[in-house]
């Protein structure tokens, strides 16, 4: 009897680990009922929708800046096409401004490629972060920049540093075309003159008016530039760092006033002949990027705080 009881206890003890092991497996088995574990659900991730471009390459649907893809359609022409502003072209020719009339510039009524950097006595220099943007503007924008030159020089402004002129792009965060797409806007990041070199970053002061209450010469000059451009009515819109955070590092100047015109003596030869052939409207672009002209993702908007409170020294002229 003793042996039978001992044998039974030994058998029971040996069987216990296996039972516990089976229970543990059953308890933690995926999908087992009564275990308290939730069933794993496989969620299919949606692939981002893409269009197929040439040669089967996939390209994004929305490109912020389409200028590089449209540059291949831009070509110089000798005479204006129907619908272009011949009066404006004649006034610029009478003022001896060197330029090419262009065709294929999407969105621009009377596109001009400028060979002048001095407009109205003010030099328009490329900003340090602008090496490839095309110096193309609508004729009316060019004319009004020339008219504004006298006002800017009266405040001691000698140069304006620009980052964008014609740029076929959208208003930030929307699908609405910017005035840059029509060649009727230009972005300025800095100015210089007798006061030195004044960048918007680090130089803009919230003193109001035309700078009379600004503590520094550079702050006064930046405020005076706005008065020369917008206060005189030459341009209807000038966005500054006071407008919103997107413009904390540049002036956005657009909408030239049609009422302002150069006072020059226009001769018949300044008008030129009108081309019979109508302009072919270039497409939105086939996403083939022209590496010689900018990057489609190029963006002067930055939500982050700047690393530096001033523009790098390489952006400054040697005499400053």
Residue pairs with C-beta under 8 A, 6 or more apart in sequence:
26 32
26 35
27 35
28 35
28 37
29 35
30 37
30 39
30 40
31 37
31 39
49 61
50 58
50 59
50 60
50 61
51 58
51 59
51 61
52 58
52 59
53 59
53 286
53 287
53 288
54 286
54 288
59 287
60 287
62 175
63 69
63 285
63 287
63 296
64 169
64 170
64 296
64 297
64 299
65 167
65 168
65 169
65 294
65 295
65 296
65 297
65 298
65 299
66 106
66 168
66 169
66 284
66 285
66 296
67 133
67 134
67 166
67 167
67 168
67 169
67 293
67 294
67 296
68 289
68 290
68 291
68 293
68 294
68 295
68 296
69 284
69 285
69 286
69 287
69 288
69 289
69 290
69 296
70 104
70 105
70 106
70 168
70 282
70 284
70 285
71 134
71 290
71 292
71 293
72 288
72 290
73 104
73 105
73 106
73 282
74 102
74 103
74 104
74 105
74 111
74 134
74 136
75 102
75 103
75 104
76 100
76 101
76 102
76 103
76 113
77 100
77 101
77 102
77 103
77 275
78 101
78 272
79 101
79 272
79 273
79 274
79 275
80 86
80 89
80 101
80 110
80 272
80 274
80 275
81 103
81 274
81 275
81 277
81 278
81 279
82 274
82 275
82 278
83 109
83 279
84 101
84 109
84 110
84 139
85 109
85 110
85 139
85 140
86 271
86 272
86 274
87 266
88 110
88 139
88 140
88 143
89 101
89 110
89 112
89 139
89 270
89 271
89 272
90 266
90 270
90 271
90 272
91 143
91 261
91 262
91 264
91 266
91 270
92 99
92 112
92 139
92 142
92 143
92 146
92 262
93 270
93 272
94 262
94 264
94 265
94 266
94 267
94 270
95 146
95 262
95 264
97 114
97 116
97 119
97 142
97 146
98 114
98 115
98 116
99 112
99 113
99 114
99 115
99 116
99 142
100 112
100 113
100 115
101 110
101 111
101 112
102 108
102 111
102 112
102 113
102 136
103 111
103 279
104 279
104 280
104 282
105 111
105 136
105 166
105 183
106 168
106 181
106 281
106 282
106 284
107 166
107 168
107 177
107 181
107 182
107 183
108 136
108 137
108 138
108 166
108 182
108 183
109 138
109 139
109 182
109 183
110 138
110 139
110 140
111 136
111 137
111 138
111 139
111 166
111 183
112 136
112 137
112 138
112 139
112 142
113 134
113 135
113 136
114 135
114 136
114 137
114 142
117 123
117 124
117 125
118 124
119 142
119 145
119 146
119 149
120 145
120 146
120 147
120 148
120 149
120 150
120 152
120 153
121 149
121 150
121 153
122 145
122 148
122 149
122 152
122 153
122 157
122 158
122 159
122 160
123 158
123 159
123 160
124 145
124 159
124 160
124 162
125 159
125 160
125 161
125 162
125 317
126 133
126 161
126 162
127 161
127 162
127 163
127 189
127 190
127 311
127 315
128 161
128 311
128 312
128 314
128 315
129 163
129 189
129 300
129 315
130 162
130 163
130 164
132 292
132 293
132 294
133 163
133 164
133 165
133 167
133 294
134 165
134 166
134 293
135 165
136 165
136 166
136 183
137 145
137 165
137 166
137 183
137 184
137 186
138 166
138 182
138 183
138 184
138 256
140 184
140 256
140 258
141 183
141 184
141 185
141 186
141 256
143 256
143 260
143 261
143 262
144 234
144 235
144 256
144 257
144 260
145 186
146 262
147 234
147 260
147 261
147 262
148 228
148 229
148 232
148 234
148 235
151 227
151 228
151 229
151 232
151 234
152 160
152 225
152 228
152 229
154 228
155 193
155 221
155 224
155 225
155 227
155 228
156 193
156 194
156 195
156 221
156 224
157 191
157 192
157 193
157 221
157 224
157 225
157 228
158 192
158 193
158 194
159 191
159 192
159 193
159 317
160 188
160 190
160 191
160 225
161 188
161 189
161 190
161 191
161 192
161 199
161 315
162 186
162 187
162 188
162 189
163 187
163 188
163 189
163 250
163 300
164 180
164 185
164 186
164 187
164 300
165 180
165 183
165 185
165 186
166 180
166 181
166 183
167 178
167 180
167 181
168 177
168 180
168 181
169 177
169 178
169 180
169 181
170 176
170 177
170 178
170 181
171 177
171 178
172 246
172 301
178 185
179 185
179 237
179 254
179 255
180 187
180 254
184 254
184 255
184 256
185 252
185 253
185 254
185 255
186 253
186 254
187 250
187 251
187 252
187 253
187 300
188 200
188 225
188 250
188 251
188 253
189 199
189 200
189 201
189 249
189 250
189 251
189 311
190 197
190 198
190 199
190 200
190 203
190 311
190 315
191 197
191 198
191 221
191 222
191 225
192 198
192 316
192 317
192 320
193 221
195 217
195 218
195 220
195 221
196 217
196 218
196 320
197 218
197 316
197 317
197 320
198 218
198 219
198 221
198 222
199 249
199 310
199 311
199 315
200 222
200 240
200 241
200 248
200 249
200 250
200 251
201 248
201 249
201 306
201 308
201 309
201 310
201 311
202 309
202 310
202 311
203 216
203 218
203 219
203 222
203 310
204 219
204 222
204 240
204 241
204 248
205 214
205 215
205 216
205 219
205 222
205 223
206 242
207 213
207 214
207 215
207 219
207 220
207 223
208 223
209 223
209 227
210 223
210 224
210 226
210 227
210 231
211 219
211 220
211 221
211 222
211 223
211 224
211 227
212 220
214 220
214 223
225 251
226 238
226 240
226 251
228 234
229 235
229 238
229 251
229 253
230 236
230 237
230 238
230 253
233 257
233 259
233 260
234 256
234 257
234 260
235 253
235 254
235 255
235 256
235 257
236 254
236 255
236 256
236 257
237 252
237 253
237 254
237 255
238 251
238 252
238 253
239 247
239 251
239 252
240 247
240 251
241 247
241 248
241 249
245 303
246 301
249 300
249 302
249 306
250 300
289 295
289 296
